[in-house]
Amino acid sequence: MKIDRIHKTEYPEVVRVWESSVRATHHFLKEEDIEYFKPLILNTYLDAVELRCMRNDENNILGFLGAAEQNLEMLFIDPEHRGKRIGKSLLDHAMENLNVTKVDVNEQNEQAVGFYKHCGFEVIGRSELDSSGKPYPILHMALKK
């Protein structure tokens, strides 16, 4: 496995990984929310971040991250490949190479909150609504000093 850049032609594969990951971990989201975010991910969000992915030997994307301005904006792992340290490897890469020190995470995604706490982040704030104004509370986390 290797960490690599993502090309715009691979965005449909990235969105597939995003959707399968969200369906496996974001049980609090409604179907209409997933459908709402899907075109935003494809057409807006991916272009707004520095993207990296973990690839297997066949060059398939197993997981990906997006970072901007020291903030981890997205980290999603294909559900078939969870628990294999892909998320940890991508997060370490983001901290070392993209200067990531912050992350916003859905409060209801308890696995993700626990993952980031395990990786040295702490909650520094909370927003009642997500960045789209939807009623999904966000925890603002930062690396412990």
Steps between C-alpha positions, in 0.01 A plus 500: 500500500616853425387857563448692179337806347152479347433609144176675402415206272484284815235714674219250422701227678564737793126573526430125497741454793341800676147367456579145610691632802219739598240223469713279727575762767253790485182316600353828626483647147179477303499372142414848372806637680729253325342593166536871588871471580599266215504761218659755735783257573551428129464850361615733780662350808767283333636798306519707821750276679840339460417134434701190583400134490618157598522263205536126482730314261234520227496882541147500644415769756443341844456826689561871456544828681452862415677781686497879480658767721621253766151350526419140415183555300429138413632153577306203366598134476333237285306284752662182366839638603421652840708382794817464291669823618418681173331788683789528747756496217311767308457716813870467585584600142269803524655613829858453375465625142193725489543657847159380621435598862117525505197295402124547515304180559133411528427462870271204420786316327633360828754270330661797326501710818671213682748454215606865506526502881718187478718682245563795732216741423277663761166676475543878503150603394160391374251627242134403512474493118734368232654733241194454276267609779369148554420384855807279543717635785869540419787459747799723427817315597866598508824320571588518868790735561 
